[in-house]
Amino acid sequence: MRAATATPARWLWLKWLWLALSWLGLFCLHARADLDVKFLGVGSSSKPVFSGTSTATASQANLAYSWALLFDLPIVRRVKLDFGMASLPRSYDSTVVSAYHLPVVVHYRLTPAFALGLGGYYDMEATSSAQSFSSLGLHNWGYGAIASAVLDLPLMPGIGFVVDGRYQVGLRDLDPSGTAVTRFYDWVGYAGFRLGFGR
């Protein structure tokens, strides 16, 4: 009974979070002429790392492709807040699960085209079917830290091509049994177009 009632609440919570992020982006778009919106493709390599005794089969790094919608909001000179939503598939014990990925990164621009950043993320599995982390006895959400390097190449006024490479370290133990510490380590690459408003 618990599993049957948890899913609607989880989806409702995720829906309100996504609406809040969307409204924040729209508010920033209205209030700040220099907001950037980025439409990106995502390539990721995710691998669970075990410490202790685990019954899971050791997984190879899972290569996957997905999408992302990110916003860049200037804070002070040379500093931007990057936030949004992405789809990030993960593989565990021969099971591939898609996760909703919510990254927040602060970038410092070293040159007009290059920036470095640090931040964090929260993610939650996007399925409640038999192919899910919950069905494997794992937590269905997690969080972690992000290190980022961004190359932003202007193409014309208000439009640029963006490449963003990130390394992510999971900080939450996804195995509630206590027999093994299970965390994901991810290499994530974003590539796509940036639209700058008011340029």
C-alpha distance (Angstrom), angle and dihedral (degrees) to the residues before:
residue distance angle dihedral
M1 . . .
R2 3.81 . .
A3 3.82 93.2 .
A4 3.80 91.9 47.8
T5 3.80 93.4 55.1
A6 3.82 98.4 39.6
T7 3.79 96.9 67.9
P8 3.84 99.2 62.7
A9 3.82 91.2 48.7
R10 3.81 91.0 48.8
W11 3.80 92.7 50.3
L12 3.81 91.2 46.4
W13 3.81 90.8 51.6
L14 3.82 91.4 48.2
K15 3.79 91.6 47.7
W16 3.82 92.1 54.1
L17 3.80 91.5 46.4
W18 3.79 91.6 51.5
L19 3.81 90.7 47.0
A20 3.81 90.1 50.7
L21 3.81 91.2 51.5
S22 3.80 90.9 46.9
W23 3.80 92.6 50.1
L24 3.80 90.4 47.2
G25 3.79 90.0 53.1
L26 3.81 92.5 47.3
F27 3.80 91.4 47.4
C28 3.79 90.8 51.0
L29 3.80 89.9 47.1
H30 3.80 89.4 54.5
A31 3.80 96.8 41.5
R32 3.80 101.8 37.6
A33 3.78 121.3 48.6
D34 3.81 91.6 -163.1
L35 3.82 98.0 59.8
D36 3.80 114.6 130.1
V37 3.81 124.7 -147.9
K38 3.81 117.3 -160.7
F39 3.80 125.3 -159.1
L40 3.79 105.9 -164.6
G41 3.75 144.2 175.9
V42 3.81 115.3 -138.9
G43 3.77 131.2 -145.1
S44 3.79 116.0 -174.1
S45 3.77 140.6 -179.9
S46 3.81 111.4 -161.8
K47 3.77 128.0 179.1
P48 3.81 131.6 175.9
V49 3.80 114.8 -131.4
F50 3.81 119.5 -154.8
S51 3.79 129.4 -153.1
G52 3.79 114.3 -173.2
T53 3.80 128.8 2.8
S54 3.80 115.7 -18.0
T55 3.80 129.9 171.5
A56 3.81 91.7 -155.0
T57 3.77 121.1 107.9
A58 3.78 111.7 -109.4
S59 3.80 104.9 -100.5
Q60 3.76 128.5 -144.2
A61 3.79 116.8 -130.2
N62 3.80 106.5 -76.4
L63 3.82 114.8 -130.1
A64 3.80 113.7 -153.4
Y65 3.80 141.5 159.3
S66 3.79 128.0 -143.1
W67 3.83 143.1 135.9
A68 3.80 142.3 -88.4
L69 3.81 139.8 -164.6
L70 3.82 111.8 -158.9
F71 3.80 136.1 174.0
D72 3.82 128.5 -150.2
L73 3.81 116.0 -153.0
P74 3.83 119.7 -175.6
I75 3.82 113.8 -128.6
V76 3.81 104.1 174.7
R77 3.79 133.8 -21.6
R78 3.83 110.2 -47.2
V79 3.82 92.8 0.2
K80 3.81 126.0 102.3
L81 3.79 134.5 177.1
D82 3.81 112.0 -134.5
F83 3.82 117.7 -162.9
G84 3.79 140.3 148.0
M85 3.79 141.8 101.6
A86 3.79 136.6 -64.1
S87 3.78 139.5 174.4
L88 3.81 110.8 -119.1
P89 3.83 119.3 -179.2
R90 3.81 117.4 -150.1
S91 3.80 130.8 -165.0
Y92 3.83 126.0 -145.6
D93 3.81 128.2 166.4
S94 3.85 92.3 -16.3
T95 3.82 91.4 -49.1
V96 3.81 119.2 116.3
V97 3.80 115.0 -156.4
S98 3.80 127.0 -176.8
A99 3.81 115.0 -134.0
Y100 3.78 132.9 -164.3
H101 3.79 104.3 -124.1
L102 3.84 121.6 -157.1
P103 3.84 110.8 -171.9
V104 3.82 126.4 -176.1
V105 3.82 116.2 -171.1
V106 3.80 133.2 170.8
H107 3.81 110.4 -144.9
Y108 3.79 126.4 -160.8
R109 3.79 114.2 -157.1
L110 3.82 110.9 -135.3
T111 3.81 93.2 178.1
P112 3.82 131.7 4.5
A113 3.82 88.8 -92.6
F114 3.82 104.7 31.7
A115 3.81 132.4 61.2
L116 3.81 139.1 168.4
G117 3.76 125.0 -149.9
L118 3.80 147.6 -176.9
G119 3.77 128.7 -159.9
G120 3.75 146.8 118.1
Y121 3.77 142.9 -102.1
Y122 3.77 143.0 -145.5
D123 3.79 121.6 -156.4
M124 3.80 138.8 178.2
E125 3.79 131.4 -170.3
A126 3.79 113.3 -98.6
T127 3.80 96.9 -146.8
S128 3.80 136.8 60.7
S129 3.80 96.2 -170.9
A130 3.81 128.0 111.2
Q131 3.82 87.2 -81.3
S132 3.80 95.7 70.0
F133 3.79 140.4 106.3
S134 3.81 89.1 -116.9
S135 3.80 90.4 60.6
L136 3.82 88.3 53.5
G137 3.80 92.2 53.4
L138 3.82 95.5 -105.3
H139 3.78 131.5 126.1
N140 3.80 110.6 -91.5
W141 3.82 95.8 -142.1
G142 3.78 137.0 45.3
Y143 3.78 146.3 165.5
G144 3.76 137.8 -145.1
A145 3.82 150.5 156.5
I146 3.81 128.9 -77.8
A147 3.81 133.7 -153.2
S148 3.80 113.9 -168.7
A149 3.82 140.4 -172.6
V150 3.82 118.6 -169.7
L151 3.79 132.7 -165.2
D152 3.82 113.0 -166.5
L153 3.81 115.6 -172.8
P154 3.84 116.6 -170.8
L155 3.79 113.3 -134.4
M156 3.81 99.4 177.1
P157 3.83 135.6 -25.8
G158 3.79 108.4 -49.3
I159 3.81 95.6 3.2
G160 3.79 129.5 87.9
F161 3.78 141.9 162.7
V162 3.81 113.9 -120.4
V163 3.81 131.6 -160.3
D164 3.81 115.2 -175.7
G165 3.81 121.4 -178.2
R166 3.81 117.5 -166.7
Y167 3.79 137.5 -177.6
Q168 3.79 114.6 -157.8
V169 3.80 129.8 -165.3
G170 3.78 119.4 -163.4
L171 3.79 112.0 -132.6
R172 3.80 100.1 -174.9
D173 3.80 122.0 80.3
L174 3.81 103.3 -126.2
D175 3.83 94.4 -164.5
P176 3.83 109.2 84.4
S177 3.82 92.9 -174.9
G178 3.78 92.3 79.8
T179 3.83 93.2 -136.2
A180 3.82 93.3 106.1
V181 3.78 138.2 14.3
T182 3.81 107.6 -126.3
R183 3.79 121.4 -170.5
F184 3.80 134.7 159.7
Y185 3.78 123.6 -123.4
D186 3.81 113.8 -164.2
W187 3.77 139.5 -169.0
V188 3.80 107.0 -160.7
G189 3.81 128.5 -176.7
Y190 3.80 123.9 -168.0
A191 3.81 123.0 -167.3
G192 3.77 130.0 170.9
F193 3.76 146.3 86.0
R194 3.78 132.4 -40.3
L195 3.78 120.8 -151.1
G196 3.80 114.6 -159.4
F197 3.79 117.1 -162.3
G198 3.78 120.4 -145.0
R199 3.82 93.3 17.5
